[in-house]
Amino acid sequence: MDRNIESETGGTGHVTRKAVLRAALAAGLTAPAVLMGVPALARTLTGSEVPPALTPACDDGDDPTPPQTEGPYFKPNSPRRTSLVDASTPGTRLTVSGYVFGLACRPVAGALLDFWQADVNGAYDNTGFRFRGHQFTDASGAFRLSTIVPGLYPGRTRHIHVKVQAPGRPVLTTQLYFPGEPRNNTDSIFDPRLLMTVRDAGGAREAAFDFVLNVPQHPGPSPTPTPTGTPGGTWAAGTAYRPGDSVTYGGRGYACLQAHTAQAGWEPPNAPALWRLL
């Protein structure tokens, strides 16, 4: 059973649709099997700890993950990578994993997630790209980030910044928080709905969080990015683009902002995080 199912029952014993979907996706089940599997998953719930309020579960149109301020330290053009650390990086290792869902609790494949955070001393790298990187969700809407527990700096509690964007949709900018931090009570930006589920793991820490984007969805097979926009031009899915590369699409020119391999659904007009109109 996924360790985060308990944290999404709200202390009532009721299994949210998002929690069931995450567990089934992690087990490799299809969407119909997810919905039919609610009783089987529910009977494995244990524990009595009442968790803090998390980002609301999907409920067919309400309560997407709340946005938060970008802050002064965001930088575009982060490298595409799922790990922000190497063997020599100081700090407590942290793995953050989860899923990106739409409003109907269905996973969003190919969603862009751009993470940035402070180092172990509470400092941001504003000249390079240490502790900065972006990635895309896989076909099941899952993501996984290897990093460290960020350090503290004056005025803020411990947090990780992230931008999340479904193909062709607006960007969600928000922050993720750690439970049990003393500064959570004094940080004016802190939002308990953005608390991750965190546990110790042999000297490291493991965290989980699921994003619910304001993306309309309908029942059916697991979604895949759908090509949109006017076809034509030099842009092509499957091509590896680097920052500064130029393409045309739909009769207009675009410059690449972030290194990536093009895929359907991320045509230049639909991916402002990746392309700038010339």
N, C-alpha and C positions, 0 to 999 in steps of 0.2 A: 504493500500500500504506500502511495506517495506520502512522504512525511508531512506535507503541507495541507493534506485534507483536513486534519483536525483544526488547523488554524482558520479554516474558512467556514466552520459550522457556526461561528458566532457564539459558541458556548451553549447552543440550544439543542445540539444533536441533529439538526437539519443539515443535510448535505446540499451545498449550493451546486447549481448546474456547472458553474465554472470549475469547481473542485473536481466534480465527476469527470468532466471533459479532460482536464489535465491528467488525471490518473489514467484514464483510458488511452489517451494519446501516448503517454509514456510507455504504456504496455503494448502499443502498436495496434490498437483497435481502430476500426473505422467509425465514422460519425454515427451511423445508425446503431452500431454496437454500443457506443457510448451512452446513448439515451436509453437503450434497453437494459443497460447494466447497472442502473442506479441502485436497486436493492442489494445486489451482490457486493457492490463497493461499500455501501452504507453499513453493512453488518460488520465491517472490519474496523470501524471507528472505536477508539479507546481514548482514555485520558479525560481529566476533569478541569484542566487549566483553562480559564477564560481568556482568550487572546484579545489584544487591542483591535480596534476597528481597522480593517484593511480596506484597500480600494474596493469599491462595491462589486459584487458579483454581477455577471451579465444578467440582464432581465428584460431582454427583448425591447430595448430602446432607451433605457434610463442609465444614468450614473456611469459615464465613462471615467477613466482614471483622471483625477484632477490635475490641471496644469499648475506649474509654479514658475517663478522668475528664472530667467536664464542666468542672471548674475554677470559679473564683469569678466569672467575668465574663459568664456567659450571661444574656440578657434575653429574655423572651417578647415577643410582639407586634411582631416585626421586620416592616418593610415587604416586600411582595412585589416583587421586582426581580431582574434578572439581572446588573446592573452596580452596583458599590459605589463607583464613581469618576465624576468629571466632568473637564472639560478643565483645571481648576485644581488638581486633587488632586496633591499631591507624592508622589513615589515611583516605583519601577520598575514599569511596567505588567505585569500578570500575567493570563493567561487560563487558567482551570482547566476542563477538559472531561472527559467520560467518560460511563459508562453505569451504571445500577443493574440488577443481575441478581438473580434468585432462585437457589435451590439447584440447579435443573436447567439453569442457564446461560441461562435465558430472560429477556428484558428485562422490567422492571417499569414499566408506564406509570402516570403519575399519582403517582409517589412524591414525597413532600415532602422537600426538602433545605433546612435552615436553617443558614446560614454566619455565623460571626463571627470577628473577628481584630483584632490590634493594628494601629495606624497605622505610618507610616514611622519614628516615634520609639519604638515599642514600647509605646504607651499605648492602652488601650481606652476607648471612649466609653461611660461608664456613666450618662450623663444623657440622651443622645439615641441615634440609631441610625446613626452613621457606622460604616462597615465592618460592617454587619449587614444581613442580608436573607435572604428565603426564596424558593424557586421550586419548580416541579414538573417532573418528567421528562415528556418528550413521549411520543407514541405508540410510539416506538422505544426508550424507556427512557433517552434521552439528556438531559444537562444541560450548561450552559455558564455560567461565572461570570467576569465581568470585574472585576478588583480590582488591588491592588498587592502586591508582595512585602512581607510584614509585617516590621516592625522587631523587634529583639531587646530583651529586658528581663531583669533578673537572674534566674538560676536555670533558664532555659528556652532551648531551641534554637528556631529559627524554625519556626512551625507555623500551621495554620489549623484552627479548630474547626468541626465540622459535626454536625448531627443529621439522620438519614435515617429515613424511615418509609414503608413500603408501606401502601396503603390497608387499614385495619382491622387492622394488625399492630403489634407493639411498636416503640418508638423505639430506633434504634441511635445512641448518642452516641460520637463518636470524634474523632481529630485526624489531619491530613495533614502530612507532613514533606517537607523538601527534601533531596535527596542532596548529599553533599559539604560539609555544614555542620560546622565544627569542634566545635560544641557537641553534635552528635548523640552523641558518645562520652561526654559527661559528664551529659547530661540523663537522670535516672532514669526519666522517663515515656516517653521515646523508644522506639518500636517499629519496627524496620526493615521489617516487613510493611506499614507504612502510608506508605512512601516513595512520593511521586509520581514519575512520569517527567517530567523537566524539560529543556527545551532553550532556548537563546538564539534570539531572533527579532528581529533588527534593532533592538537596544536595549531590547526588551521580552523577556518570557519566556513560554513556553507550557508548561503542565503538564497531565498527564493522570492520571486515577485512576478505576478501576471499583470500585464497591461490590458486594459479594455479601451479600445479606440472608438471614436465616434464614427464608425464605419457601418452603414446599413448593410444587413445581410439577410439572406433568405434560406430556408431549409433546403438541403441538398447535399451533394458530395462535398468533401473538403475543398475549399476554394484554392485556386491557383491564380497568380497574377494574370489579368486579362489585358491584352494590348489595347491601348486607346490612342486617340489622336489621329492626325492625318498621316498616312504612310508616305514613304518616299524620302529620298535624301541619302546621305552617306552613313548615317547612324545604322548600326546593325547589331542585333542581339547576338551574344556570344563573343563579342569583341572586347579585348582588354584595353581599357582607356586609362590614360595617365593625366594628371593635372596639367592643364594647358592645351590638351588636344582639342581640335576643332572639328565639329561635324555640322551637317545640315539635316534638318528634319522638317517636313511639312513646309518647305520653302523658306525656312529661317535658319540662321546660324547660331550655334551654341558652343561655349567653351567649357571643358570639363573642369570641375572643382575638386573632385575627390577620385582617387584611383579606384576602379571597380571593373568588374566584368559585366557587360550589359546583359540585361534579361528582359523578357517581355513584361510590360507593365511599368518599366522604368525608362520610357522614351523621354527625351529632354523636356518636352513641355510638362510632363507629369512628375518630374523629379528635380525640384529646385535645389535640393541638397546636393545634387550631383552635377547639375548643369546650369550655366549662366547664359542668358540670352545676349547675343552680341548686337 
